[in-house]
Amino acid sequence: MIPIKTASAWRGTSDCRNCAIREMVLFADLDESDFSKIHAPIDDLEYAVGAVLAQEGEHATGLFTLRSGMVKLVRTTSDGRERIVRVMRQGDVLGLEALVHGKYETDAVALTATSVCRIPLDIIQSLGVQSPRLHQSLMRKWSHNQKEAEDWLADLNFGTARQRVSNFILKMRSPTDSDLVTLFSREDIGSMVDLKMETVSREVSHFVREGVIEPLDKQGRTYRIVKPEGLTTA
């Protein structure tokens, strides 16, 4: 976990003001007077594929806003199995549970090359008290994260194998182009939809042969949805 850039307090807040995805992330509701209350560095970090951003049960020192890339949240079940409970993408906030429990509730692992802003927890806590706008934003993000996690589990763990993979593909559409889909390893997908890796590979191949999705790279990571109805009626 090596920062590519650690800004000073003032430079950090300036970066937040001018952030290209500011409207999507945690500080969207702050005004100039709120920014003046930030008196600690906000780290700009990059992670390679497979790098761990946070570990389940670890004492939390900050929250992460995801600027680019994808991160999987992994929880260990009572019988020792690892389950991916959600995939986080650009604009999502990781670690909100730390505001209540002081610890991370899942492992956060980079699925792709990922860049984040790591915001010290004490900044969030103090601004949450001083700024009603940020407090309301935190509550909205918390509620959104809870609903998203519940929706992921509900949509991806019921139905036939075809339906589960279809629902997963639909959930992984790009937020800026709904025809584009980014997938990742079949093993990770299987962990999310509770299917064997071979079953996931077979269902994805079926959709390709049927002309529902079209691969855009040799690695089988990026696809274009050609026939959306083939997924919604799966």
C-alpha positions as CSV (number, residue, x, y, z in Angstrom):
1,M,0.0,0.0,0.0
2,I,2.2,2.8,-1.3
3,P,0.8,6.3,-1.8
4,I,1.7,7.9,-5.1
5,K,0.9,11.3,-3.7
6,T,0.2,12.5,-0.2
7,A,-1.1,16.0,-0.3
8,S,-0.8,18.6,2.4
9,A,-4.0,19.6,4.2
10,W,-4.6,22.7,2.0
11,R,-3.6,20.9,-1.2
12,G,-5.7,18.0,-0.3
13,T,-8.8,20.1,0.1
14,S,-8.1,21.9,-3.1
15,D,-7.9,18.6,-4.9
16,C,-11.3,17.8,-3.4
17,R,-12.8,21.0,-4.7
18,N,-11.6,20.3,-8.2
19,C,-12.1,16.5,-8.2
20,A,-13.5,15.4,-11.6
21,I,-16.0,13.0,-9.8
22,R,-16.7,15.3,-6.8
23,E,-20.5,15.2,-7.4
24,M,-20.4,11.4,-7.1
25,V,-18.3,11.1,-3.9
26,L,-18.5,11.9,-0.2
27,F,-17.7,15.7,-0.4
28,A,-20.3,16.5,-3.0
29,D,-22.4,18.4,-0.5
30,L,-19.6,20.5,1.1
31,D,-19.2,24.2,0.4
32,E,-16.2,26.5,0.8
33,S,-16.6,27.0,4.6
34,D,-16.7,23.2,5.1
35,F,-13.4,22.8,3.2
36,S,-11.7,25.3,5.4
37,K,-12.4,22.9,8.4
38,I,-10.2,20.1,6.9
39,H,-6.9,20.2,8.8
40,A,-5.3,16.8,7.9
41,P,-3.9,15.3,4.7
42,I,-6.2,13.3,2.3
43,D,-4.1,10.7,0.6
44,D,-4.2,9.9,-3.1
45,L,-3.4,6.2,-3.4
46,E,-3.1,3.7,-6.2
47,Y,-3.4,-0.1,-5.8
48,A,-2.5,-2.9,-8.2
49,V,-4.8,-5.9,-9.0
50,G,-5.1,-8.1,-5.9
51,A,-3.8,-5.4,-3.4
52,V,-5.7,-5.3,-0.1
53,L,-7.1,-1.9,0.8
54,A,-8.6,-3.0,4.1
55,Q,-9.0,-6.2,6.1
56,E,-12.0,-7.6,7.9
57,G,-11.8,-6.8,11.7
58,E,-8.9,-4.3,11.2
59,H,-9.0,-1.1,13.2
60,A,-10.2,1.6,10.8
61,T,-8.2,4.8,10.3
62,G,-10.0,6.2,7.3
63,L,-12.6,5.9,4.6
64,F,-11.9,5.3,0.9
65,T,-13.7,7.0,-2.0
66,L,-13.1,5.1,-5.2
67,R,-12.0,7.4,-8.0
68,S,-11.4,4.6,-10.6
69,G,-11.3,0.8,-10.9
70,M,-13.2,-1.9,-9.1
71,V,-12.9,-3.3,-5.6
72,K,-14.5,-6.5,-4.2
73,L,-15.7,-6.7,-0.6
74,V,-15.1,-10.1,0.8
75,R,-16.6,-11.5,4.1
76,T,-15.6,-14.8,5.8
77,T,-18.6,-16.9,6.7
78,S,-19.0,-18.8,9.9
79,D,-17.8,-22.0,8.2
80,G,-14.6,-20.3,7.0
81,R,-15.6,-19.8,3.4
82,E,-15.0,-16.4,1.6
83,R,-17.9,-14.8,-0.1
84,I,-17.8,-11.7,-2.2
85,V,-20.7,-9.5,-1.0
86,R,-20.4,-6.6,-3.3
87,V,-18.3,-4.9,-6.0
88,M,-17.5,-1.3,-5.5
89,R,-17.0,1.1,-8.4
90,Q,-16.2,4.7,-9.2
91,G,-17.9,7.1,-6.8
92,D,-18.5,4.4,-4.1
93,V,-17.4,4.9,-0.5
94,L,-15.6,2.0,1.3
95,G,-15.5,1.7,5.1
96,L,-18.6,3.6,6.2
97,E,-19.2,0.9,8.8
98,A,-16.1,2.2,10.6
99,L,-18.1,5.3,11.7
100,V,-20.2,3.0,13.9
101,H,-18.0,0.1,14.7
102,G,-14.5,1.5,14.4
103,K,-13.5,-1.5,12.3
104,Y,-13.8,-2.7,8.8
105,E,-16.4,-5.4,8.3
106,T,-15.0,-6.9,5.1
107,D,-11.8,-7.3,3.2
108,A,-11.5,-4.8,0.4
109,V,-9.4,-6.2,-2.5
110,A,-8.6,-4.5,-5.8
111,L,-10.2,-6.3,-8.8
112,T,-8.5,-3.9,-11.2
113,A,-5.9,-1.2,-11.0
114,T,-7.5,1.2,-8.6
115,S,-7.1,4.7,-7.4
116,V,-8.7,6.0,-4.2
117,C,-8.8,9.0,-1.9
118,R,-8.2,7.9,1.7
119,I,-9.9,10.3,4.1
120,P,-8.8,10.1,7.8
121,L,-11.7,9.0,10.0
122,D,-11.3,11.9,12.4
123,I,-11.9,14.3,9.5
124,I,-15.2,12.6,8.7
125,Q,-16.3,12.5,12.3
126,S,-15.5,16.1,13.0
127,L,-17.1,17.3,9.8
128,G,-20.1,15.1,10.4
129,V,-20.7,17.1,13.6
130,Q,-19.9,20.5,12.2
131,S,-21.6,20.2,8.8
132,P,-25.3,19.1,8.6
133,R,-24.8,18.7,4.8
134,L,-22.0,16.1,5.3
135,H,-23.9,14.3,8.1
136,Q,-26.9,14.0,5.7
137,S,-24.6,12.8,2.9
138,L,-23.1,10.2,5.2
139,M,-26.5,8.9,6.1
140,R,-27.5,8.7,2.5
141,K,-24.3,6.9,1.6
142,W,-24.8,4.5,4.5
143,S,-28.3,3.7,3.5
144,H,-27.3,3.3,-0.1
145,N,-24.5,0.9,0.7
146,Q,-26.8,-1.2,2.9
147,K,-29.4,-1.4,0.2
148,E,-26.9,-2.2,-2.5
149,A,-25.4,-5.0,-0.5
150,E,-28.9,-6.5,0.2
151,D,-29.8,-6.1,-3.5
152,W,-26.6,-7.8,-4.6
153,L,-27.2,-10.8,-2.5
154,A,-30.9,-11.0,-3.4
155,D,-30.4,-10.7,-7.1
156,L,-27.3,-12.8,-7.5
157,N,-28.1,-15.8,-5.2
158,F,-31.5,-16.9,-6.4
159,G,-32.8,-18.4,-9.7
160,T,-31.1,-20.6,-12.3
161,A,-27.4,-20.4,-13.2
162,R,-28.4,-18.5,-16.3
163,Q,-30.5,-16.0,-14.4
164,R,-27.7,-15.4,-11.8
165,V,-25.1,-14.8,-14.5
166,S,-27.5,-12.6,-16.4
167,N,-28.2,-10.5,-13.4
168,F,-24.5,-10.2,-12.7
169,I,-23.8,-9.0,-16.2
170,L,-26.6,-6.4,-15.9
171,K,-25.2,-5.1,-12.6
172,M,-21.7,-4.8,-14.0
173,R,-22.7,-2.4,-16.8
174,S,-20.7,0.8,-17.0
175,P,-22.3,3.8,-15.2
176,T,-21.5,5.9,-18.3
177,D,-22.3,3.5,-21.1
178,S,-25.0,0.8,-20.3
179,D,-23.9,-1.2,-23.3
180,L,-20.5,-1.9,-21.9
181,V,-19.8,-4.5,-19.2
182,T,-16.6,-5.2,-17.3
183,L,-16.3,-8.7,-15.8
184,F,-13.4,-10.2,-13.9
185,S,-12.2,-13.7,-13.1
186,R,-14.8,-16.5,-13.4
187,E,-13.7,-17.7,-10.0
188,D,-14.6,-14.4,-8.4
189,I,-17.9,-14.2,-10.3
190,G,-18.7,-17.7,-9.0
191,S,-18.0,-16.6,-5.5
192,M,-20.6,-13.8,-5.9
193,V,-23.3,-15.8,-7.5
194,D,-22.7,-19.0,-5.6
195,L,-21.8,-21.1,-8.7
196,K,-18.9,-23.2,-9.7
197,M,-16.3,-21.4,-11.9
198,E,-17.0,-23.9,-14.8
199,T,-20.7,-23.1,-14.6
200,V,-20.1,-19.4,-14.9
201,S,-17.8,-19.9,-17.9
202,R,-20.4,-22.0,-19.6
203,E,-23.2,-19.5,-19.1
204,V,-21.0,-16.5,-20.3
205,S,-20.1,-18.6,-23.4
206,H,-23.7,-19.3,-24.0
207,F,-24.6,-15.6,-24.1
208,V,-21.7,-15.0,-26.5
209,R,-22.8,-17.8,-28.9
210,E,-26.3,-16.5,-28.8
211,G,-25.1,-13.0,-29.8
212,V,-26.4,-11.5,-26.5
213,I,-23.0,-10.1,-25.6
214,E,-19.9,-9.5,-27.7
215,P,-16.3,-9.8,-26.3
216,L,-14.2,-6.8,-26.8
217,D,-10.8,-8.2,-25.6
218,K,-9.0,-11.5,-25.6
219,Q,-9.0,-11.7,-21.8
220,G,-12.8,-12.0,-21.5
221,R,-13.1,-9.0,-19.3
222,T,-14.9,-6.4,-21.4
223,Y,-18.1,-7.1,-23.4
224,R,-20.7,-5.1,-25.3
225,I,-24.3,-5.9,-24.7
226,V,-25.8,-6.5,-28.2
227,K,-29.2,-7.9,-27.2
228,P,-30.3,-6.5,-23.8
229,E,-33.6,-8.5,-24.0
230,G,-31.5,-11.7,-24.0
231,L,-30.4,-10.8,-20.5
232,T,-33.6,-9.4,-19.0
233,T,-35.6,-12.5,-20.2
234,A,-33.0,-15.0,-19.1
